[in-house]
Amino acid sequence: MDPPLGQERRGPVTPSSSSRYHRRRSSGSRDERYRSDVHTEAVQAALAKHKERKLAVPMPSKRRSLVVQTSMDAYTPPGTETYKHLFSRALALRPEQTVLPLVDKANTVETRRGVTFQHPEIIAHTDVLTSTLSEPYYWKLPEQFRGSMITAYGGQLKYAVYFEAREETGPSSYEPQVIIKGGPNLNILMTRHIPGLQIGTLTRHQIDMTEHEWKYADGRSMTREDFMDVLFYVEYILIKASHGNLMRHSRISELSLTVAEEGRPSKETLKAHQIEKCDCPIGYSGFSCEECAAGFYRLRSGSTASAPASRVPTAAGMGSCVQCQCSGHSSTCDPETSICQKCQDNTEGDRCERCAAGFYGVVRGFHDDCKPCACPLTNPENNFSPTCVTEGYDDYRCTACPEGYEGKYCERCSTGYHGNPRMPGGHCEECKCSVWGAQPGPCDPVTGQCRCRVGASGTSCDQCMDRHVCGAAGIISCDDECSGLLISDMDRLYRIITEVTLTSPLPPPYKVLYRFENMTEELKHMLSPQKAPERLLQLADSNMGSLVVEMDQLHSRATKVSADGEQVEDDADRIHKRAEDLEQFIRDTLLGARDLQSKAAELNQTLSRNDGTPEKSLEEMKEEIQAMLDEMRKRQLGGKKNIADEEMEYGHT
């Protein structure tokens, strides 16, 4: 653990040479000398900063605050100078980075459980963390604080911490405050110890990014060479989050890292000090010669020049910068992966080792290694394949002939196509033979002439010859016993007319002309389009269509009439059934009347008997009989009978 700030320990100063630092990087480069001057301003600034240490500066909040500015040795190593065009810039968290992960000391377990954000602080709640992490645990800084951090040398790592616990001293009090791991082999671990913090006090740390007061993991003091190696590639930065004993929560805020960048001076910018500027040998660049120059890439120990390297340093070490291996067709490559960039002379590949699409040849380092594919000619109008492959020493084969082309160089047309691709401007076209005029089979591969049927002519056999009628139905000859004779007579008359020479003045043969005119009119009428076979067929087809439509309509009507007949039959059955029911009702009524009549007769007989004494008086019986007769007279059965007769008549019809 470091001594208190008031009793800062200062050991003997050991100059650290940047040439020695780079000589170890470049794997033993010999006789490499570098300019190294100590800039007076840098020394004075370091001394002033070392003396202006302020403690216990009150904050406007209710918390007690403490500003801890870590000490910095007044010595500026040789080989460093203030670079006049470099200015300081604070590298901070981005707006969306409101939560930082927590890890254990070895960075093997990571979690975000129990981490919340309350502007402007990130808070770790111990009661949630104990199930995942054990003390000590650390805040892990995000990706912008990783990678190459050479320009952070001489800057400051700043942050503010606050915690609440039962006791100020606990298991984590003697653990490093900051841990940084990196280096070309990712195997250097350096730590920074800071005295214990106070409970309930917001404390600001400003840690100088120089080798002074940084320790190895075993407690030894850091050397400048190893410190620069760690900054060459930082794998992670950890800031302690566990403090005191029985901590309830821990907070961090105001996190930033000062780095240097090129820019123009202004009132707001501050010069960056202690950034070394080395004179680099051929193939190296950067302030500390940590980068490969343009045209070079980093070859790590144990890897071969032909295998692309990884972008991230590995156990192979920093390696050395060697010239790009691009087969003589490019002067630039990726400085980490060695993949060639901007391949020229029609080449491509990680090493520009093969010809680009559309070219062929063997890449040997000459500008004419790759020649354009001629498929079959090199001009764009006659180059029908975008790719080809090398065959033999100086030959090739086209690999993407389009449809209609075939051959090693796409130099001829496929079956069903015609043309001459080897002639400038020539190409292959599909044969367009007439369906009705051409015979089955391909056309001529050069001229495109189709094989025509009798009566057809033309390249595509789509023209009809004289004395023929052509169409989708086929070709019909007009040389029959009727039309053929008429056409022959017309041809003969035409020849006679054309053979007559009227050089001498002769009277016009009006009779003959009138006769010819009449014959012409008759022939025109006979051969009019209205009487042509095609026209007649069209009319017949049209009439047939009309007849079919009428038949469909009649069929629909017959179907409807049949359906109506079935409905009428159903209605007749229903009405007949009702008539039968009504007839049965009437019969039952007549039977009831007859029964009533017989009972009345029996009653009369009973009344006429002298051997019996009636239960009622004669007058009462007469009244009952009269009531029965009146009831029977009230019933009008004539209407029911008429209805029954109508129903029966309608049912029989």
Secondary structure, 3 states (H helix, E strand, C coil): CCCCHHHCCCCCCCCCCHHHHHHHHCCCCCCCCCCCCCCHHHHHHHHHHHHCCCCCCCCCCCCEEEEEECCCCCCCCCCCCCCCCEEEEEEECCCCCCCCCEEECCCCCEECCCEEEECCEEEEEHHHHCCCCCCCEEEECCHHHCECCHHHCCCEEEEEEEEEEEECCCCCCCCCCEEEEECCCCCEEEEECCCCCCCCEEEEEEEECCCCCCEECCCCECCHHHHHHHHHCEEEEEEECCCCEEEEEEEEEEEEEEEEEECCCCCCCCECCCCCCCCCCCCEECCCCCEECCCEEEECCCCCCCCCCCCCCCCCCCCEEEECCCCCCCCEECCCCCCEECCCCCEECCCCCEECCCEECCCCCCCCCCEECCCECCCHHHECCCCEEEECCCEEEECCCCCCEECCCCCEECCCEEECCCCCCCCEEECCCCCCCECCCCCCCCCCCCCECCCEECCCCCEECCCEEEECCEEEECCCCCHHHHHHHHHHHHHHHHHCCCCCCCCCCHHHHHHHHHHHHHHHHHCCHHHCHHHHHHHHHHHHHHHHHHHHHHHHHHHHHHHHHHHHHHHHHHHHHHHHHHHHHHHHHHHHHHHHHHHHHHHHHHHHCCCCCCCCCHHHHHHHHHHHHHHHHHCCCHHHHHHHHHHHHHHHC
